[in-house]
Amino acid sequence: MTGQTPEPTEERTVARPGAPRWVISLSMELRRGRQVVLTGRVRDRWWWDGRPAPFRTVLASSLYASGFEVVAWWSPVDGLTFPLEDQLDWQHERFEELHRQTPERSARPRPAPTAPPATAAPPGAAPPPGAAAPPDSAGARGPSVTSRGARALAATGQVFRPGPVRQLNSVDDALAEAHRMAAHPGNAIAFVFEDLDHVLPLGDPKSAVGYLRLRAAMADAVTPAPDPRIAAPEQRPRNPVLAVTGDLARLPGWLHREEPRTVVLQVEAPDQAERRRWFRMIGPEFNGGALAKAAEFEPLVAATDGLTGWELDALARTSHLRKAPLREPGKLLERYRLNVTTDPWTQLDHRTIAAAAEKLGARVIGQRPAVDAVVGALQAAYIGIGFGSSGASRPRGAFFFVGPTGVGKTELAKSVAELIFGDPSAYARFDMSEYQQEHAAERLAGAPPGYLGHERGGELTRRVQERPFSVLLFDEIEKAHPAVLDKFLQILEDGRLTDGQGQTAHFSQSLIIFTSNTGADGLHELLAEYGDDLPYEVIQEHFTEAVERRFRAIGRPEIYGRLRPGVVVFDMLRTEHVVGIAERLIAQLADSVRERHRVGLLADRPALHRWITERMSDPEQRAYGGRQIRNEFEAVLHTVVQHLMDHRPQPGSRLLLDIDEQGTARVRPAPAEGGE
């Protein structure tokens, strides 16, 4: 035999430089004698040998480079195949040869030979480390059976494809073959089983037998015969029998938990070094990337954490489709992530922003400091400037509304949503009293794989993925568990949150508002000391200190430090604001009667004003804020409803609403000449 096997090189026996992290981790685990379950981004592609390659190609190539002659890959779609396309025929032939040479499981294998068996590699293909070189025409003792068959078929004009001993389409047959061949020391072979969960579903009692067969094949796999040409540290590991799944929760937990030599390896998205390599390769495909220097891609390298290889490629295409040049990375990423043609923030005009204070002040009466703070944030978002590009992915604004109950905190959030997005449904409220337990944090981002509710995702992440342009209100944040606060800290710092399914929600187009009544219980003491002349500055200091003490008490001062610039203290309900709130309620009631029944409702406003002012003069009543004014008007609403039920006035008629000295509301037909 004149063909000589090339000496094994480090490149073919260890993970090559620049290999994905998971390939390096896989190599280490195999050399420790372990079998591996790979899960995560197994549908992605990676840079391999200077070009993008799918996960299957990268995994098969890395196994071949580790010294395994044959890499056999089973999937429910294709059955047993050989993914190394440049060696397809040779891999197939060698598999059949090993199949014939391997005794059945009932016959115990003989002691391992001192040298590996000869292999039949395809012409021009480099055999794996430890495999005998294929004989050339000069040194061969004669053509093999396969070669004669190939020439015979070629003579009849047929394409030669060696048929397997049997078609291993059945998962049971494939597992049995893997168990038999991987347990024989004369074979250097790797088996990969992909998407077993689709043919062995967890809910089917019969599936357990299949997974037991897989575990047995993993456990009984042996180390191939040593190659004297390879130093001991570089000897091949045990024959791999690997499982590949996109979601680990779809496999039984005992498969990897009860077997100490089986580990789970998470295939994660490209890290920073890998993303830098991607941009170096596909840089010219970006809008303006052909002439860009490497440093110009660094903002994208930092901002694309978590994106897959496919997504990085789609980002380059987006730069042309959405006319977002490389020199504007923030704009490019937003147009890629949101995939919308209209950005409500960019649709804001100077006139709308200039009139924002007046519009919001009309909806939220008596809270000028809070309105001014929100308007300032809207102006900053409209102008689009900030401290560098680091905040490009953070929310458009983050506020902490604190103050007495019922003074307009929620109403201001609703008003902002309608002003910016023109749609009241852009407002979403999360009641933090429902998140007092530690496990409640999973409701926001979704349960991890393997836990109940995992497939539903998180309430918060799902909302932001569906409606990225939103005002998100987290009501009574002081009631949330500290584990929930950790999620908010991540949102405020990074502008994103990944759910249990691996999907990332981006908050860069959202406005975040937290509300709290912390400190409201001490307002009575301030009213007793100052009376109705209680200055706003005293209220502001009181609530600010109360919030800081609260966060220090739960051991999370860093959260307050992040929120402190956005703390907005709402004023107490003052006497001069009671009438204004009452006027709005009266107008809303009149509009409702007119729209539903086409009946005019006039009001004796002086009488109603005197009545509500007297009712709200009690500090106990005023402590409940504007909500108490609405509660008082419930009796007025009931009187109007009762009159409409009893008298059924004709469309076009008019009614007069007033209130007597005892505070009893009355409704009667209005005088013919009208008047309020």
C-alpha positions as CSV (number, residue, x, y, z in Angstrom):
1,M,0.0,0.0,0.0
2,T,1.6,3.2,-1.1
3,G,-0.9,5.6,0.2
4,Q,0.3,7.1,3.5
5,T,-1.9,8.5,6.2
6,P,-0.9,12.1,7.0
7,E,0.3,12.7,10.6
8,P,-2.5,14.1,12.8
9,T,-2.3,17.8,13.3
10,E,-3.5,19.9,16.2
11,E,-6.0,21.5,13.8
12,R,-7.7,18.1,13.3
13,T,-7.6,17.0,16.9
14,V,-8.8,20.0,18.8
15,A,-11.3,22.8,18.2
16,R,-9.8,25.1,15.6
17,P,-9.1,28.8,16.4
18,G,-12.2,31.0,15.8
19,A,-14.5,28.1,16.3
20,P,-17.9,28.9,18.0
21,R,-17.9,28.6,21.7
22,W,-20.2,25.6,21.7
23,V,-17.8,23.7,19.5
24,I,-15.0,24.3,21.9
25,S,-17.2,23.2,24.8
26,L,-18.3,20.1,23.0
27,S,-14.7,19.1,22.3
28,M,-13.8,19.5,25.9
29,E,-16.9,17.5,27.1
30,L,-16.2,14.6,24.7
31,R,-12.6,14.4,25.8
32,R,-13.8,14.1,29.4
33,G,-15.6,10.9,28.4
34,R,-19.1,12.5,28.4
35,Q,-22.0,12.3,26.0
36,V,-23.8,15.5,25.2
37,V,-27.4,16.8,24.7
38,L,-27.2,19.9,22.5
39,T,-30.0,22.4,22.8
40,G,-30.7,26.1,22.0
41,R,-29.9,27.8,18.8
42,V,-29.5,24.6,16.8
43,R,-31.2,26.1,13.7
44,D,-28.7,28.9,13.4
45,R,-25.7,29.1,11.2
46,W,-22.0,29.8,12.0
47,W,-18.8,30.9,10.4
48,W,-16.9,27.8,9.5
49,D,-13.9,27.5,7.2
50,G,-14.4,31.1,6.0
51,R,-18.1,30.9,5.1
52,P,-21.5,30.6,6.8
53,A,-22.4,27.0,7.6
54,P,-25.5,25.4,9.1
55,F,-25.4,23.8,12.6
56,R,-25.4,20.3,11.1
57,T,-22.4,21.0,8.9
58,V,-20.4,22.6,11.8
59,L,-21.2,19.8,14.2
60,A,-20.4,17.0,11.8
61,S,-17.2,18.7,10.6
62,S,-16.0,19.2,14.2
63,L,-16.7,15.5,15.0
64,Y,-14.8,14.4,11.9
65,A,-11.9,16.7,12.9
66,S,-11.8,15.0,16.3
67,G,-10.9,11.7,14.7
68,F,-14.2,9.9,14.0
69,E,-14.2,8.3,10.5
70,V,-17.9,8.4,10.0
71,V,-20.5,10.9,11.3
72,A,-24.0,9.5,11.0
73,W,-27.0,11.8,11.4
74,W,-30.6,10.7,12.1
75,S,-33.6,12.9,11.8
76,P,-37.4,12.2,11.5
77,V,-37.4,13.7,8.0
78,D,-34.4,12.0,6.3
79,G,-33.7,9.0,8.5
80,L,-30.0,8.1,8.7
81,T,-27.8,10.3,6.5
82,F,-24.2,11.5,6.3
83,P,-24.0,15.3,6.5
84,L,-20.4,15.7,5.2
85,E,-21.4,16.3,1.6
86,D,-17.9,16.3,0.2
87,Q,-17.4,12.8,1.5
88,L,-20.9,11.5,1.1
89,D,-20.2,8.3,-0.9
90,W,-17.1,7.5,1.1
91,Q,-18.8,8.0,4.4
92,H,-21.7,5.8,3.2
93,E,-19.4,3.0,2.1
94,R,-17.3,3.1,5.2
95,F,-20.5,2.9,7.3
96,E,-21.5,-0.2,5.5
97,E,-18.1,-1.7,6.0
98,L,-18.2,-1.0,9.7
99,H,-21.7,-2.4,9.8
100,R,-20.6,-5.7,8.4
101,Q,-17.5,-5.9,10.6
102,T,-19.4,-5.1,13.9
103,P,-20.7,-8.2,15.7
104,E,-24.2,-8.3,17.1
105,R,-24.7,-7.1,20.6
106,S,-25.0,-10.7,21.8
107,A,-21.4,-11.4,20.8
108,R,-18.9,-9.6,23.0
109,P,-16.2,-7.7,21.1
110,R,-12.7,-9.0,21.2
111,P,-9.9,-7.0,22.9
112,A,-9.1,-3.8,21.0
113,P,-6.6,-4.2,18.3
114,T,-3.3,-2.3,18.5
115,A,-4.0,-0.4,15.3
116,P,-7.2,0.9,13.7
117,P,-8.7,-1.0,10.7
118,A,-8.0,0.2,7.2
119,T,-10.5,2.6,5.7
120,A,-11.6,3.3,2.2
121,A,-11.5,7.1,1.8
122,P,-12.6,8.7,-1.4
123,P,-9.9,9.9,-3.8
124,G,-8.5,13.2,-2.8
125,A,-10.3,13.2,0.6
126,A,-8.2,13.5,3.7
127,P,-9.0,10.6,6.0
128,P,-9.7,11.4,9.6
129,P,-6.9,11.0,12.2
130,G,-6.2,7.4,12.9
131,A,-7.8,6.2,9.7
132,A,-5.7,4.2,7.2
133,A,-5.1,5.9,3.9
134,P,-7.0,4.6,0.9
135,P,-5.0,2.4,-1.4
136,D,-3.9,4.0,-4.7
137,S,-4.0,2.2,-8.1
138,A,-0.3,1.1,-7.8
139,G,-0.5,-0.4,-4.3
140,A,-3.9,-1.9,-4.4
141,R,-4.3,-5.7,-4.5
142,G,-7.4,-5.3,-6.6
143,P,-10.5,-3.3,-6.9
144,S,-13.0,-3.6,-4.0
145,V,-16.5,-4.9,-4.4
146,T,-17.8,-1.4,-4.2
147,S,-15.4,-0.2,-6.9
148,R,-16.4,-3.0,-9.2
149,G,-20.1,-2.2,-8.6
150,A,-19.5,1.5,-9.3
151,R,-17.8,0.7,-12.7
152,A,-20.6,-1.7,-13.6
153,L,-23.3,0.9,-12.9
154,A,-21.3,3.6,-14.7
155,A,-21.1,1.4,-17.8
156,T,-24.9,1.3,-17.9
157,G,-25.1,5.0,-17.6
158,Q,-26.5,4.9,-14.0
159,V,-25.3,7.2,-11.2
160,F,-23.6,5.1,-8.5
161,R,-25.1,5.5,-5.0
162,P,-24.3,2.6,-2.6
163,G,-27.4,1.3,-1.0
164,P,-27.3,0.7,2.7
165,V,-27.6,-2.7,4.3
166,R,-31.0,-1.6,5.4
167,Q,-32.8,1.8,5.4
168,L,-32.5,3.2,8.9
169,N,-35.5,5.4,8.7
170,S,-37.1,4.0,11.9
171,V,-35.8,5.6,15.1
172,D,-35.8,2.1,16.8
173,D,-33.6,0.7,14.0
174,A,-31.3,3.7,14.1
175,L,-30.9,3.6,17.9
176,A,-30.2,-0.1,17.8
177,E,-27.5,0.4,15.2
178,A,-26.0,3.2,17.1
179,H,-25.9,1.1,20.3
180,R,-24.3,-1.8,18.4
181,M,-21.7,0.2,16.5
182,A,-20.7,2.8,19.1
183,A,-20.0,0.0,21.7
184,H,-17.4,-1.7,19.5
185,P,-13.8,-0.5,19.9
186,G,-13.0,-1.2,16.3
187,N,-15.2,1.6,15.2
188,A,-14.4,5.3,15.3
189,I,-18.0,6.6,14.6
190,A,-20.2,9.4,15.8
191,F,-24.0,9.3,15.9
192,V,-26.2,12.4,16.1
193,F,-30.0,12.1,16.8
194,E,-31.9,15.3,15.9
195,D,-35.5,16.1,16.9
196,L,-36.2,12.8,18.7
197,D,-38.9,14.6,20.6
198,H,-41.0,14.7,17.4
199,V,-41.2,10.9,17.1
200,L,-40.9,10.2,20.8
201,P,-43.2,12.7,22.4
202,L,-43.2,13.0,26.2
203,G,-46.9,12.4,26.5
204,D,-46.7,9.0,24.8
205,P,-45.9,6.1,27.3
206,K,-44.2,4.2,24.5
207,S,-41.6,7.0,24.1
208,A,-39.8,6.0,27.3
209,V,-38.5,2.8,25.7
210,G,-36.9,4.8,22.9
211,Y,-35.2,7.2,25.3
212,L,-34.0,4.3,27.4
213,R,-32.4,2.9,24.2
214,L,-30.7,6.2,23.5
215,R,-29.4,6.4,27.1
216,A,-28.1,2.8,26.8
217,A,-26.3,3.7,23.5
218,M,-24.8,6.7,25.2
219,A,-23.7,4.8,28.2
220,D,-22.2,1.8,26.4
221,A,-20.2,3.7,23.8
222,V,-16.5,2.9,24.0
223,T,-13.3,4.6,23.1
224,P,-12.1,3.5,19.7
225,A,-8.8,1.6,19.4
226,P,-5.8,3.9,20.2
227,D,-3.8,5.2,17.3
228,P,0.0,4.9,18.1
229,R,0.7,7.9,16.0
230,I,-1.4,10.2,18.3
231,A,0.0,11.3,21.6
232,A,-2.0,10.2,24.6
233,P,-3.5,13.6,25.3
234,E,-4.8,13.7,21.8
235,Q,-6.4,10.2,21.7
236,R,-10.0,10.1,20.4
237,P,-12.7,10.3,23.0
238,R,-15.6,7.8,23.4
239,N,-17.7,7.3,20.3
240,P,-20.2,10.2,20.6
241,V,-24.0,9.4,20.7
242,L,-25.4,12.9,20.7
243,A,-29.0,14.3,21.0
244,V,-30.0,17.6,19.4
245,T,-33.2,19.5,20.3
246,G,-34.3,23.1,20.0
247,D,-36.0,22.9,23.4
248,L,-34.6,20.8,26.2
249,A,-38.1,20.7,27.9
250,R,-39.3,18.4,25.1
251,L,-36.9,15.6,26.3
252,P,-37.3,13.7,29.5
253,G,-35.3,15.1,32.3
254,W,-34.0,11.8,33.5
255,L,-32.2,11.3,30.2
256,H,-29.4,13.7,31.3
257,R,-30.0,14.1,35.1
258,E,-29.7,10.4,36.1
259,E,-26.6,9.7,34.0
260,P,-23.5,11.5,35.3
261,R,-21.6,11.0,32.1
262,T,-24.3,12.9,30.1
263,V,-24.3,16.7,30.1
264,V,-26.4,19.4,28.5
265,L,-24.7,21.9,26.3
266,Q,-26.5,25.2,25.5
267,V,-25.8,26.4,21.9
268,E,-26.0,30.1,22.4
269,A,-26.1,33.0,19.9
270,P,-22.7,34.3,18.6
271,D,-20.6,36.0,21.2
272,Q,-18.9,39.4,20.7
273,A,-15.9,37.9,19.0
274,E,-18.1,35.8,16.7
275,R,-20.2,38.8,15.8
276,R,-17.1,40.8,15.0
277,R,-16.1,38.0,12.6
278,W,-19.5,38.0,11.0
279,F,-19.4,41.8,10.4
280,R,-15.9,41.5,9.0
281,M,-17.2,38.9,6.5
282,I,-20.5,40.4,5.5
283,G,-19.6,44.1,6.1
284,P,-19.7,45.0,2.4
285,E,-23.3,43.8,2.2
286,F,-24.5,46.7,4.5
287,N,-25.7,50.0,3.2
288,G,-22.5,52.0,3.2
289,G,-20.4,49.1,4.4
290,A,-18.2,48.6,1.4
291,L,-16.0,51.5,2.3
292,A,-16.5,51.3,6.1
293,K,-13.5,50.6,8.4
294,A,-13.6,47.9,11.1
295,A,-14.1,50.5,13.8
296,E,-17.4,51.6,12.2
297,F,-18.9,48.2,12.9
298,E,-18.1,48.3,16.6
299,P,-21.3,50.0,17.7
300,L,-23.2,47.1,15.9
301,V,-21.0,44.5,17.5
302,A,-21.9,45.8,20.9
303,A,-25.6,46.4,20.2
304,T,-26.4,43.0,18.5
305,D,-25.9,40.8,21.6
306,G,-28.3,37.9,21.4
307,L,-28.9,38.0,17.6
308,T,-28.4,34.8,15.7
309,G,-26.2,34.4,12.6
310,W,-29.3,34.4,10.4
311,E,-30.4,37.7,12.1
312,L,-27.1,39.3,11.5
313,D,-27.4,38.5,7.8
314,A,-31.0,39.9,7.9
315,L,-29.7,43.1,9.5
316,A,-27.4,43.7,6.5
317,R,-30.4,43.2,4.1
318,T,-32.5,45.5,6.3
319,S,-30.0,48.3,5.9
320,H,-30.8,48.4,2.2
321,L,-34.5,47.6,2.4
322,R,-35.2,50.3,5.0
323,K,-32.6,52.8,3.8
324,A,-30.8,52.7,7.2
325,P,-27.0,53.3,6.6
326,L,-24.3,51.7,8.7
327,R,-23.3,55.1,10.1
328,E,-26.7,55.2,11.9
329,P,-26.6,52.0,13.9
330,G,-29.4,53.0,16.3
331,K,-31.7,53.7,13.4
332,L,-30.8,50.5,11.7
333,L,-31.4,48.3,14.7
334,E,-34.8,49.9,15.4
335,R,-36.0,49.4,11.9
336,Y,-34.8,45.8,12.0
337,R,-36.3,45.0,15.4
338,L,-39.6,46.8,15.0
339,N,-40.2,46.2,11.3
340,V,-42.7,49.0,11.1
341,T,-43.2,51.6,8.4
342,T,-44.4,54.3,10.8
343,D,-42.7,55.4,14.0
344,P,-45.1,57.3,16.2
345,W,-42.2,59.1,17.9
346,T,-41.0,60.5,14.6
347,Q,-44.5,61.5,13.7
348,L,-44.6,63.9,16.6
349,D,-44.4,67.5,15.4
350,H,-43.3,70.6,17.2
351,R,-46.8,71.9,17.6
352,T,-47.9,68.7,19.4
353,I,-44.9,68.8,21.8
354,A,-45.4,72.5,22.4
355,A,-49.1,72.0,23.3
356,A,-48.4,68.9,25.4
357,A,-48.4,70.7,28.7
358,E,-51.7,72.3,28.0
359,K,-53.4,69.1,26.9
360,L,-52.1,66.9,29.7
361,G,-52.8,69.6,32.3
362,A,-56.5,69.7,31.1
363,R,-56.7,65.9,31.8
364,V,-54.8,65.9,35.0
365,I,-55.9,68.8,37.1
366,G,-53.7,70.4,39.8
367,Q,-50.5,68.4,39.0
368,R,-48.4,71.0,37.1
369,P,-45.0,69.7,38.4
370,A,-45.8,66.2,37.2
371,V,-47.0,67.3,33.9
372,D,-43.9,69.5,33.3
373,A,-41.6,66.6,34.1
374,V,-43.4,64.3,31.6
375,V,-43.4,67.0,28.9
376,G,-39.7,67.5,29.4
377,A,-39.1,63.8,28.7
378,L,-41.3,64.0,25.6
379,Q,-39.3,66.9,24.4
380,A,-36.0,65.0,24.8
381,A,-37.4,62.1,22.9
382,Y,-38.6,64.4,20.2
383,I,-35.3,66.2,19.8
384,G,-33.5,62.8,19.8
385,I,-30.3,63.7,21.7
386,G,-28.7,62.2,24.7
387,F,-25.4,61.2,26.3
388,G,-23.8,59.2,23.5
389,S,-25.2,56.1,21.9
390,S,-25.2,53.9,25.0
391,G,-28.8,54.8,25.8
392,A,-30.1,54.1,22.3
393,S,-31.7,50.8,23.5
394,R,-33.1,52.1,26.7
395,P,-36.7,53.1,27.1
396,R,-37.7,56.5,25.8
397,G,-38.5,57.6,29.3
398,A,-38.7,56.1,32.8
399,F,-40.7,57.7,35.6
400,F,-41.5,57.0,39.2
401,F,-44.9,58.6,40.0
402,V,-45.3,58.9,43.8
403,G,-47.8,60.8,45.9
404,P,-51.2,60.6,47.6
405,T,-53.8,58.2,46.2
406,G,-56.3,59.3,43.6
407,V,-54.5,62.4,42.4
408,G,-54.0,61.5,38.7
409,K,-51.0,59.2,38.5
410,T,-52.8,56.6,36.3
411,E,-54.7,59.3,34.4
412,L,-51.5,61.0,33.4
413,A,-50.1,57.7,32.0
414,K,-53.3,57.2,30.0
415,S,-53.1,60.7,28.7
416,V,-49.5,60.4,27.6
417,A,-50.4,57.2,25.6
418,E,-53.2,58.9,23.8
419,L,-51.1,62.0,23.1
420,I,-48.1,60.2,21.7
421,F,-49.6,57.2,20.0
422,G,-53.1,58.5,19.3
423,D,-54.5,55.2,20.7
424,P,-55.7,54.6,24.3
425,S,-54.9,50.9,23.8
426,A,-51.2,51.8,23.7
427,Y,-51.5,52.0,27.5
428,A,-51.0,48.8,29.5
429,R,-51.3,48.5,33.3
430,F,-49.7,45.8,35.4
431,D,-50.9,45.6,39.0
432,M,-47.9,44.9,41.1
433,S,-50.0,43.6,44.0
434,E,-50.2,40.4,41.9
435,Y,-46.4,40.0,41.9
436,Q,-45.7,39.8,45.6
437,Q,-44.3,36.3,45.5
438,E,-40.8,35.4,44.2
439,H,-42.1,33.1,41.5
440,A,-44.3,35.8,40.1
441,A,-41.3,37.2,38.3
442,E,-41.7,34.4,35.9
443,R,-45.1,35.9,34.9
444,L,-43.3,38.9,33.4
445,A,-40.8,37.1,31.3
446,G,-42.3,33.6,31.1
447,A,-41.5,30.3,32.9
448,P,-38.1,28.6,32.0
449,P,-38.1,25.5,29.9
450,G,-39.6,22.5,31.5
451,Y,-42.0,24.4,33.8
452,L,-45.7,24.9,33.5
453,G,-46.7,27.7,31.3
454,H,-43.4,27.9,29.4
455,E,-45.1,27.8,26.0
456,R,-47.2,30.9,26.8
457,G,-44.2,33.2,27.3
458,G,-44.3,36.2,29.6
459,E,-47.1,38.7,30.1
460,L,-44.8,41.7,29.8
461,T,-42.5,40.4,27.1
462,R,-45.4,39.2,25.0
463,R,-47.1,42.7,25.3
464,V,-43.9,44.5,24.2
465,Q,-43.3,42.1,21.3
466,E,-46.8,42.7,20.0
467,R,-47.0,46.4,20.8
468,P,-43.4,47.9,21.1
469,F,-44.9,51.5,21.0
470,S,-46.5,51.5,24.4
471,V,-46.8,53.3,27.7
472,L,-46.3,50.6,30.4
473,L,-47.6,51.4,33.9
474,F,-46.5,49.3,36.8
475,D,-49.0,50.2,39.6
476,E,-48.0,50.2,43.3
477,I,-44.5,49.0,42.6
478,E,-43.7,48.9,46.3
479,K,-45.8,45.7,46.6
480,A,-43.7,43.8,44.1
481,H,-41.2,41.1,45.2
482,P,-37.5,42.1,45.0
483,A,-37.0,39.4,42.3
484,V,-39.5,41.3,40.2
485,L,-37.5,44.5,40.7
486,D,-34.5,42.8,39.2
487,K,-36.4,42.4,35.9
488,F,-37.1,46.1,35.9
489,L,-33.5,47.0,36.6
490,Q,-32.5,45.0,33.5
491,I,-35.1,46.8,31.4
492,L,-34.0,50.2,32.6
493,E,-30.3,49.4,32.0
494,D,-30.4,47.3,28.8
495,G,-33.8,48.1,27.4
496,R,-34.6,44.5,26.8
497,L,-35.9,41.3,28.5
498,T,-35.7,37.8,27.2
499,D,-38.5,35.4,27.9
500,G,-38.3,31.7,28.7
501,Q,-38.6,30.8,25.1
502,G,-35.5,32.8,24.2
503,Q,-37.4,35.6,22.5
504,T,-36.2,39.1,23.3
505,A,-38.5,42.0,23.9
506,H,-37.0,45.5,23.2
507,F,-38.3,48.4,25.3
508,S,-36.5,51.2,23.3
509,Q,-39.8,52.6,22.0
510,S,-41.7,52.3,25.3
511,L,-42.3,54.7,28.1
512,I,-42.0,53.1,31.5
513,I,-44.0,54.5,34.4
514,F,-43.9,53.1,38.0
515,T,-46.4,54.4,40.5
516,S,-46.3,54.2,44.3
517,N,-48.3,55.5,47.3
518,T,-45.3,55.1,49.6
519,G,-45.4,57.8,52.2
520,A,-49.2,58.5,51.8
521,D,-49.9,57.3,55.3
522,G,-47.8,60.3,56.7
523,L,-49.8,62.9,54.8
524,H,-52.3,63.3,57.7
525,E,-49.6,64.5,60.0
526,L,-48.5,67.1,57.5
527,L,-52.0,68.3,57.1
528,A,-52.5,68.5,60.8
529,E,-49.3,70.7,61.0
530,Y,-49.8,72.9,58.0
531,G,-53.5,72.7,57.2
532,D,-54.6,73.7,53.7
533,D,-51.5,75.8,53.3
534,L,-49.2,72.7,53.1
535,P,-46.5,73.8,50.6
536,Y,-45.8,71.5,47.7
537,E,-42.1,71.6,48.5
538,V,-42.8,69.9,51.9
539,I,-44.9,67.2,50.2
540,Q,-42.1,66.7,47.6
541,E,-39.4,66.2,50.2
542,H,-41.7,63.9,52.3
543,F,-42.5,61.5,49.5
544,T,-39.0,61.5,48.0
545,E,-37.5,60.5,51.4
546,A,-40.2,57.9,51.9
547,V,-39.4,56.2,48.6
548,E,-35.7,56.2,49.3
549,R,-36.2,54.7,52.7
550,R,-38.5,52.0,51.2
551,F,-35.8,50.9,48.7
552,R,-33.1,50.9,51.4
553,A,-35.4,48.8,53.6
554,I,-35.7,46.0,51.1
555,G,-31.9,46.2,50.4
556,R,-32.2,47.6,46.8
557,P,-30.9,51.1,46.9
558,E,-29.4,50.7,43.4
559,I,-32.9,50.5,41.9
560,Y,-33.8,53.8,43.5
561,G,-30.5,55.2,42.2
562,R,-31.5,54.3,38.7
563,L,-35.0,55.7,39.1
564,R,-34.2,58.8,41.0
565,P,-33.9,61.1,38.0
566,G,-37.4,60.1,37.0
567,V,-39.1,60.5,40.5
568,V,-42.1,62.7,40.1
569,V,-44.0,63.7,43.3
570,F,-47.7,64.5,42.8
571,D,-49.3,67.2,44.9
572,M,-52.2,66.6,47.3
573,L,-55.7,67.4,46.2
574,R,-56.3,71.1,47.0
575,T,-59.5,72.9,47.4
576,E,-59.2,75.0,44.2
577,H,-58.8,71.8,42.2
578,V,-61.9,70.1,43.6
579,V,-64.3,72.2,41.4
580,G,-62.2,71.6,38.3
581,I,-62.4,67.8,38.8
582,A,-66.1,68.1,39.5
583,E,-66.6,70.1,36.3
584,R,-65.0,67.4,34.2
585,L,-67.2,64.7,35.7
586,I,-70.4,66.8,35.1
587,A,-69.3,67.3,31.5
588,Q,-68.7,63.6,31.0
589,L,-72.1,62.7,32.4
590,A,-73.9,65.2,30.2
591,D,-72.0,63.9,27.1
592,S,-73.0,60.3,28.0
593,V,-76.7,61.2,28.3
594,R,-76.7,63.1,25.0
595,E,-74.9,60.4,23.0
596,R,-77.0,57.5,24.4
597,H,-80.4,59.0,24.7
598,R,-80.2,62.2,22.7
599,V,-81.4,64.1,25.7
600,G,-79.8,67.3,27.0
601,L,-78.6,67.4,30.6
602,L,-78.2,70.8,32.1
603,A,-76.7,71.3,35.6
604,D,-77.1,73.8,38.4
605,R,-73.3,74.2,38.6
606,P,-73.2,76.7,41.6
607,A,-75.2,74.3,43.7
608,L,-73.1,71.3,42.7
609,H,-69.9,73.2,43.3
610,R,-70.9,74.2,46.8
611,W,-72.0,70.7,47.6
612,I,-68.8,68.9,46.5
613,T,-66.5,71.6,48.0
614,E,-68.2,71.1,51.4
615,R,-68.0,67.3,51.1
616,M,-64.3,67.4,50.3
617,S,-63.4,69.9,53.0
618,D,-62.9,67.0,55.4
619,P,-59.2,66.0,55.4
620,E,-60.2,62.3,55.7
621,Q,-62.1,62.7,52.5
622,R,-59.5,64.7,50.7
623,A,-56.8,62.0,51.5
624,Y,-58.5,59.8,48.9
625,G,-57.9,62.4,46.2
626,G,-59.9,62.7,43.0
627,R,-61.1,59.2,43.4
628,Q,-63.3,60.3,46.3
629,I,-64.8,63.1,44.2
630,R,-65.9,60.4,41.7
631,N,-67.2,58.3,44.6
632,E,-69.4,61.3,45.8
633,F,-70.8,61.8,42.3
634,E,-71.9,58.1,42.1
635,A,-75.1,59.2,44.0
636,V,-75.7,61.9,41.4
637,L,-75.2,59.4,38.6
638,H,-77.7,57.0,40.2
639,T,-80.3,59.8,40.4
640,V,-79.9,60.5,36.6
641,V,-80.2,56.8,35.8
642,Q,-83.3,56.4,37.9
643,H,-85.0,59.3,36.2
644,L,-84.2,58.0,32.7
645,M,-85.6,54.6,33.7
646,D,-88.8,56.0,35.3
647,H,-89.7,58.8,32.8
648,R,-88.1,57.8,29.5
649,P,-87.8,61.4,28.2
650,Q,-88.2,62.0,24.5
651,P,-85.2,62.6,22.3
652,G,-84.5,66.3,22.0
653,S,-85.9,67.1,25.5
654,R,-83.8,68.6,28.2
655,L,-83.3,67.8,31.9
656,L,-82.1,69.9,34.8
657,L,-79.8,68.4,37.4
658,D,-79.4,70.1,40.8
659,I,-78.9,69.3,44.4
660,D,-80.7,70.6,47.5
661,E,-79.3,71.9,50.8
662,Q,-79.4,68.4,52.3
663,G,-77.1,67.1,49.5
664,T,-79.8,65.2,47.7
665,A,-79.5,65.2,43.9
666,R,-82.7,65.9,41.8
667,V,-83.5,65.6,38.1
668,R,-86.5,67.3,36.5
669,P,-87.5,68.7,33.1
670,A,-85.7,71.9,32.3
671,P,-87.8,75.1,31.9
672,A,-88.9,75.9,28.4
673,E,-86.6,78.9,28.1
674,G,-83.6,76.8,29.1
675,G,-80.7,78.1,31.2
676,E,-78.3,76.4,33.6
